[in-house]
């Protein structure tokens, strides 16, 4: 991807490719975060081609959104390894952005385009947002009429050192809990010559995670969860809804924190591509712990309990903040999460319950709308169906055969051909609520966060 500056003159538009890009070389590549450092807020970066592929001559728009106000530094590494600071730039040297507001680059008042030109290959965007500005004046010193800074090795080093200080990183591979003043997101794109976009079939993947037994004997076992997973596998193996050869299932001993992290950092990013669809089903224990990053209005983080988790050590569990960072690696994919765990809606930031009592029946009104706060579990085109509110537990059926929500999900998948994820949610929500209310005299409120551009058909 090359940057083409549009110079506005009287009566014409002149395209100009800065020769600077062909002369200066930045030898330090953009680094990808490995998700181990703490982040108290999230940054999402997306582009306007769903498959992240751009042909020669295509124009690209980049959208960045941060859950907190801060200072945006948007880096772009081209196929040769040159690193350019796209934002701030000479048209927008003040790089403070608002929280939860999309920043589009280039915007209408930036007189340049991002145009695809040789050399072609793998390229990378990295959006870094800091709560305090990085004190490196040369980053925003746009001299000699240049629109962007192509960063030198020294500038990249200074940028990373400033960023490291913002999060308390000591040395290259060591870290400590700092002020959590930085968050980032990395996005890979591919550029190709005109007419050479690879023609690949869109695939659908199923990922099942079931934790019914635990290495810590103080955590109660959940036999019904194994039955949940057995029934889910049986259904999808017998249907055409997914590519069975590409499915991955993690049960008990296989569902350690390291293996699940590897799933989201290596297997899924490397074996799927933008445009693919992924269904992630998780059944097991969910938990809560005190919020240490200050992003939770109720003072609690939600967690998913893994096989090697300790009942009294949240660091061994999958905390919602970390989960959100892991899922960002699937940007460009269409991902549906189904979580049948306690406190599960706390894993998303905009999970919704019932919007109106008229949606179901006259007595269905319990004031459940916003059930989580700041965090976001991923990029756009992602949805989550959560079995309960963040302050509720998920129940097993009185027959002890399966979890309540999973049982109703499978009933509709088997019976309602062509049902999509939102139709499924609308059907199971009142059924789960009424069953749990009748059998246990408490509430279990299924919720949804739905950022899909179009519905996902679950049983075509």
Secondary structure in CASP SS format (residue, H / E / C, confidence):
PFRMAT SS
TARGET T0000
AUTHOR 0000-0000-0000
METHOD secondary structure of the structure
MODEL  1
X C 1.00
X E 1.00
X E 1.00
X E 1.00
X E 1.00
X E 1.00
X E 1.00
X E 1.00
X E 1.00
X C 1.00
X C 1.00
X E 1.00
X E 1.00
X E 1.00
X E 1.00
X E 1.00
X C 1.00
X C 1.00
X C 1.00
X H 1.00
X H 1.00
X H 1.00
X H 1.00
X C 1.00
X C 1.00
X C 1.00
X C 1.00
X C 1.00
X C 1.00
X C 1.00
X C 1.00
X C 1.00
X C 1.00
X C 1.00
X C 1.00
X C 1.00
X C 1.00
X C 1.00
X C 1.00
X C 1.00
X C 1.00
X C 1.00
X E 1.00
X E 1.00
X E 1.00
X E 1.00
X E 1.00
X C 1.00
X C 1.00
X C 1.00
X C 1.00
X C 1.00
X E 1.00
X E 1.00
X E 1.00
X C 1.00
X C 1.00
X C 1.00
X E 1.00
X E 1.00
X C 1.00
X E 1.00
X E 1.00
X E 1.00
X E 1.00
X E 1.00
X C 1.00
X C 1.00
X C 1.00
X E 1.00
X E 1.00
X E 1.00
X E 1.00
X E 1.00
X E 1.00
X E 1.00
X E 1.00
X C 1.00
X C 1.00
X C 1.00
X C 1.00
X C 1.00
X E 1.00
X E 1.00
X E 1.00
X E 1.00
X E 1.00
X C 1.00
X E 1.00
X C 1.00
X C 1.00
X E 1.00
X C 1.00
X C 1.00
X C 1.00
X E 1.00
X E 1.00
X C 1.00
X C 1.00
X C 1.00
X C 1.00
X C 1.00
X E 1.00
X E 1.00
X E 1.00
X C 1.00
X C 1.00
X C 1.00
X C 1.00
X C 1.00
X C 1.00
X E 1.00
X E 1.00
X E 1.00
X E 1.00
X C 1.00
X C 1.00
X C 1.00
X C 1.00
X C 1.00
X E 1.00
X E 1.00
X E 1.00
X E 1.00
X E 1.00
X E 1.00
X E 1.00
X E 1.00
X E 1.00
X E 1.00
X C 1.00
X C 1.00
X C 1.00
X C 1.00
X C 1.00
X C 1.00
X H 1.00
X H 1.00
X H 1.00
X H 1.00
X C 1.00
X C 1.00
X C 1.00
X C 1.00
X C 1.00
X C 1.00
X C 1.00
X C 1.00
X E 1.00
X E 1.00
X C 1.00
X C 1.00
X H 1.00
X H 1.00
X H 1.00
X H 1.00
X H 1.00
X H 1.00
X H 1.00
X H 1.00
X H 1.00
X H 1.00
X H 1.00
X H 1.00
X H 1.00
X H 1.00
X H 1.00
X C 1.00
X E 1.00
X E 1.00
X C 1.00
X C 1.00
X C 1.00
X E 1.00
X E 1.00
X C 1.00
X C 1.00
X C 1.00
X C 1.00
X C 1.00
X C 1.00
X E 1.00
X E 1.00
X E 1.00
X E 1.00
X E 1.00
X E 1.00
X E 1.00
X E 1.00
X E 1.00
X E 1.00
X E 1.00
X C 1.00
X C 1.00
X C 1.00
X C 1.00
X C 1.00
X C 1.00
X C 1.00
X C 1.00
X C 1.00
X C 1.00
X C 1.00
X E 1.00
X E 1.00
X E 1.00
X E 1.00
X E 1.00
X E 1.00
X E 1.00
X E 1.00
X C 1.00
X C 1.00
X C 1.00
X C 1.00
X C 1.00
X C 1.00
X C 1.00
X C 1.00
X C 1.00
X C 1.00
X C 1.00
X H 1.00
X H 1.00
X H 1.00
X H 1.00
X H 1.00
X H 1.00
X H 1.00
X H 1.00
X H 1.00
X H 1.00
X H 1.00
X H 1.00
X H 1.00
X H 1.00
X H 1.00
X C 1.00
X C 1.00
X C 1.00
X C 1.00
X C 1.00
X C 1.00
X H 1.00
X H 1.00
X H 1.00
X C 1.00
X E 1.00
X E 1.00
X E 1.00
X E 1.00
X H 1.00
X H 1.00
X H 1.00
X C 1.00
X C 1.00
X H 1.00
X H 1.00
X H 1.00
X H 1.00
X H 1.00
X H 1.00
X H 1.00
X H 1.00
X H 1.00
X H 1.00
X H 1.00
X H 1.00
X H 1.00
X H 1.00
X H 1.00
X C 1.00
X C 1.00
X C 1.00
X C 1.00
X C 1.00
X E 1.00
X E 1.00
X E 1.00
X E 1.00
X E 1.00
X E 1.00
X E 1.00
X E 1.00
X C 1.00
X E 1.00
X E 1.00
X E 1.00
X E 1.00
X E 1.00
X C 1.00
X C 1.00
X C 1.00
X C 1.00
X C 1.00
X C 1.00
X C 1.00
X C 1.00
X C 1.00
X E 1.00
X E 1.00
X E 1.00
X E 1.00
X E 1.00
X C 1.00
X C 1.00
X C 1.00
X C 1.00
X C 1.00
X E 1.00
X C 1.00
X C 1.00
X E 1.00
X H 1.00
X H 1.00
X H 1.00
X C 1.00
X E 1.00
X E 1.00
X H 1.00
X H 1.00
X H 1.00
X H 1.00
X H 1.00
X H 1.00
X H 1.00
X H 1.00
X H 1.00
X H 1.00
X H 1.00
X C 1.00
X C 1.00
X C 1.00
X E 1.00
X E 1.00
X E 1.00
X E 1.00
X E 1.00
X E 1.00
X E 1.00
X C 1.00
X C 1.00
X C 1.00
X H 1.00
X H 1.00
X H 1.00
X H 1.00
X C 1.00
X C 1.00
X C 1.00
X C 1.00
X E 1.00
X C 1.00
X C 1.00
X C 1.00
X C 1.00
X H 1.00
X H 1.00
X H 1.00
X C 1.00
X C 1.00
X C 1.00
X C 1.00
X C 1.00
X C 1.00
X C 1.00
X C 1.00
X C 1.00
X C 1.00
X C 1.00
X C 1.00
X C 1.00
X C 1.00
X C 1.00
X C 1.00
X C 1.00
X C 1.00
X C 1.00
X C 1.00
X C 1.00
X C 1.00
X E 1.00
X E 1.00
X E 1.00
X E 1.00
X E 1.00
X C 1.00
X C 1.00
X C 1.00
X C 1.00
X C 1.00
X C 1.00
X C 1.00
X C 1.00
X C 1.00
X E 1.00
X C 1.00
X C 1.00
X C 1.00
X C 1.00
X C 1.00
X C 1.00
X E 1.00
X H 1.00
X H 1.00
X H 1.00
X H 1.00
X H 1.00
X H 1.00
X H 1.00
X H 1.00
X H 1.00
X H 1.00
X H 1.00
X H 1.00
X C 1.00
X C 1.00
X C 1.00
X C 1.00
X E 1.00
X H 1.00
X H 1.00
X H 1.00
X H 1.00
X H 1.00
X H 1.00
X H 1.00
X H 1.00
X H 1.00
X H 1.00
X H 1.00
X H 1.00
X H 1.00
X H 1.00
X H 1.00
X H 1.00
X H 1.00
X H 1.00
X H 1.00
X H 1.00
X C 1.00
X C 1.00
X C 1.00
X C 1.00
X C 1.00
X C 1.00
X E 1.00
X E 1.00
X E 1.00
X E 1.00
X C 1.00
X C 1.00
X C 1.00
X C 1.00
X C 1.00
X C 1.00
X E 1.00
X C 1.00
X C 1.00
X C 1.00
END
